[in-house]
Amino acid sequence: AFMAGPMADIFITEDERFITRFASQLREFAGVKVFASPDEAYVPRVRAALPDVVVMPSRGKEEGWSWRLDDGLSMSSNSAIPALNLIDLLGASPIYVLGLDCRMGGPTISNYHSAYPADWAVGSGQLDSFRSDFEHWAAVHLRANKREVVNVVNPACESAITCWPKISFAEFAQRLTTAADGV
């Protein structure tokens, strides 16, 4: 997403491999770079690869959804969970999610793009786990906090997520244009 959206304010991941692999591109990203650290052991490698990264501790589901930045960010096996937790804490609404397809098949082999190494891709069981985290973890808390979440449907791979209303990418682009025009 940071490659397609270089104007974004924040990049976040909980995957140390991602930061070390894409460090040169991330250094060029002008927004805030956040590492939601699932374990302190990753921090030295992340800081060596990306010195200006903001490290935020992660908290497991057993600790609950984070209600304060000081508590760290909720974690999952998908970096979108701490991202959703962070933008919830920052009060964002509406929240547009793009690329949370959580399914295999369709016109593409999976919902992974060409920049991902093949050995990082997960199977349908893990994608079902991601979907469950979005629908039964993030959506519940975002709804409780009265956040509007809209799933922008990837035209190449229909989303399996059913907890948020879906709009086309064309409608999303129109909303952005309208908002930019102050309408």
C-alpha positions as CSV (number, residue, x, y, z in Angstrom):
1,A,0.0,0.0,0.0
2,F,2.8,2.4,0.8
3,M,4.1,2.0,-2.8
4,A,0.7,2.7,-4.3
5,G,-0.1,5.4,-1.8
6,P,3.1,7.4,-1.2
7,M,0.9,10.3,0.0
8,A,-0.3,8.3,2.9
9,D,0.4,9.7,6.4
10,I,1.3,6.4,8.1
11,F,2.8,3.0,7.1
12,I,2.4,0.2,9.6
13,T,3.4,-3.4,9.8
14,E,4.1,-6.1,12.4
15,D,6.3,-8.0,10.0
16,E,10.0,-7.5,10.5
17,R,10.7,-9.3,7.3
18,F,8.7,-6.7,5.4
19,I,10.7,-3.8,6.8
20,T,14.1,-5.5,6.1
21,R,13.1,-6.5,2.6
22,F,11.6,-3.1,1.5
23,A,13.8,-0.9,3.7
24,S,15.2,1.2,0.7
25,Q,11.7,1.9,-0.5
26,L,10.4,2.6,3.0
27,R,13.2,5.1,3.6
28,E,11.8,7.2,0.7
29,F,8.2,7.1,2.2
30,A,7.5,10.6,3.7
31,G,4.9,9.5,6.2
32,V,5.4,8.0,9.7
33,K,6.7,4.5,9.6
34,V,5.4,2.3,12.4
35,F,6.5,-1.2,13.5
36,A,4.0,-2.9,15.7
37,S,6.5,-5.1,17.5
38,P,5.2,-8.5,18.4
39,D,8.5,-9.2,20.2
40,E,11.4,-7.0,21.3
41,A,13.9,-9.4,19.6
42,Y,12.9,-8.0,16.2
43,V,13.5,-4.3,17.1
44,P,17.3,-4.2,16.6
45,R,17.0,-5.6,13.0
46,V,14.1,-3.2,12.3
47,R,15.9,-0.2,13.6
48,A,19.1,-1.1,11.7
49,A,17.1,-1.3,8.4
50,L,14.9,1.7,9.1
51,P,16.4,4.1,11.7
52,D,13.4,6.5,11.8
53,V,10.8,3.8,12.4
54,V,8.4,4.3,15.4
55,V,8.3,1.1,17.4
56,M,5.0,0.4,19.2
57,P,4.6,-2.7,21.3
58,S,1.9,-5.2,20.3
59,R,-0.5,-6.7,22.7
60,G,-2.1,-10.1,22.3
61,K,-5.9,-10.7,22.0
62,E,-5.9,-12.0,25.5
63,E,-5.0,-8.4,26.6
64,G,-7.9,-7.0,24.6
65,W,-8.3,-4.3,22.0
66,S,-6.1,-1.3,22.8
67,W,-8.0,1.8,24.0
68,R,-4.9,4.0,24.5
69,L,-1.7,4.4,22.5
70,D,0.3,3.8,25.7
71,D,-1.1,0.3,25.9
72,G,0.4,-0.8,22.6
73,L,-1.6,-2.1,19.6
74,S,-3.7,-5.1,19.2
75,M,-2.0,-7.8,17.2
76,S,-2.9,-10.6,14.9
77,S,-1.1,-12.6,12.2
78,N,-2.1,-9.8,9.8
79,S,-0.7,-6.3,10.0
80,A,-4.1,-4.8,9.2
81,I,-5.2,-5.5,12.8
82,P,-2.7,-3.1,14.5
83,A,-3.3,-0.7,11.6
84,L,-7.1,-0.7,12.3
85,N,-6.4,-0.4,16.0
86,L,-4.2,2.6,15.4
87,I,-6.6,4.5,13.2
88,D,-9.4,3.7,15.7
89,L,-7.3,5.2,18.4
90,L,-6.7,8.3,16.2
91,G,-10.4,8.6,15.7
92,A,-10.6,8.1,11.9
93,S,-14.0,7.7,10.3
94,P,-14.8,6.7,7.7
95,I,-12.1,4.1,7.4
96,Y,-11.6,2.7,3.9
97,V,-9.9,-0.7,3.7
98,L,-8.4,-2.0,0.4
99,G,-6.7,-5.3,-0.2
100,L,-8.3,-7.2,2.6
101,D,-9.5,-9.9,0.2
102,C,-8.9,-12.9,2.4
103,R,-9.6,-15.4,-0.3
104,M,-7.8,-17.6,-2.8
105,G,-8.7,-17.9,-6.5
106,G,-10.5,-15.7,-8.9
107,P,-8.6,-14.2,-11.8
108,T,-5.4,-14.3,-9.6
109,I,-3.9,-17.3,-7.9
110,S,-4.2,-15.6,-4.6
111,N,-4.7,-12.2,-3.2
112,Y,-1.0,-11.5,-3.1
113,H,0.6,-9.0,-5.5
114,S,3.9,-9.5,-7.4
115,A,6.0,-7.7,-4.8
116,Y,5.4,-10.4,-2.2
117,P,7.9,-13.3,-2.3
118,A,6.1,-16.5,-3.1
119,D,7.2,-18.1,0.2
120,W,5.5,-15.4,2.2
121,A,2.1,-16.3,0.8
122,V,-0.3,-18.2,3.1
123,G,-2.9,-20.8,2.3
124,S,-6.7,-20.6,2.5
125,G,-6.7,-21.7,6.1
126,Q,-4.6,-18.7,7.2
127,L,-6.8,-16.4,5.0
128,D,-9.8,-17.7,6.8
129,S,-8.1,-16.8,10.1
130,F,-7.4,-13.3,8.8
131,R,-11.1,-12.9,7.8
132,S,-12.2,-14.1,11.2
133,D,-9.9,-11.5,12.9
134,F,-11.4,-8.8,10.8
135,E,-15.0,-9.9,11.3
136,H,-15.0,-11.1,14.9
137,W,-12.3,-8.9,16.4
138,A,-11.7,-5.6,14.6
139,A,-15.2,-5.1,13.3
140,V,-16.7,-5.6,16.7
141,H,-14.5,-2.9,18.3
142,L,-14.7,-0.5,15.4
143,R,-18.5,-0.7,15.5
144,A,-18.5,-0.2,19.3
145,N,-16.5,3.0,18.7
146,K,-18.9,4.1,16.1
147,R,-16.3,4.0,13.3
148,E,-17.7,3.7,9.7
149,V,-15.6,1.1,7.8
150,V,-16.0,0.6,4.1
151,N,-14.4,-2.3,2.2
152,V,-13.1,-1.0,-1.2
153,V,-13.4,-4.1,-3.4
154,N,-10.4,-5.2,-5.3
155,P,-11.5,-5.6,-8.9
156,A,-9.1,-8.4,-9.4
157,C,-10.2,-10.5,-6.4
158,E,-13.6,-10.2,-4.7
159,S,-13.3,-9.8,-0.9
160,A,-14.4,-12.6,1.3
161,I,-15.0,-10.2,4.2
162,T,-18.7,-9.7,4.9
163,C,-18.7,-7.4,8.0
164,W,-18.3,-4.1,6.2
165,P,-20.3,-2.6,3.3
166,K,-18.5,-2.9,0.0
167,I,-18.0,-0.3,-2.7
168,S,-16.2,-0.4,-6.0
169,F,-12.8,1.2,-6.5
170,A,-14.5,3.7,-8.9
171,E,-16.9,4.8,-6.1
172,F,-14.0,5.1,-3.7
173,A,-12.1,7.3,-6.2
174,Q,-15.3,9.4,-6.6
175,R,-15.6,9.8,-2.8
176,L,-11.9,11.0,-2.6
177,T,-12.4,13.4,-5.4
178,T,-15.6,14.8,-3.8
179,A,-13.8,15.2,-0.4
180,A,-10.8,16.8,-2.1
181,D,-13.1,19.3,-3.8
182,G,-14.7,20.1,-0.4
183,V,-18.1,18.9,-1.5
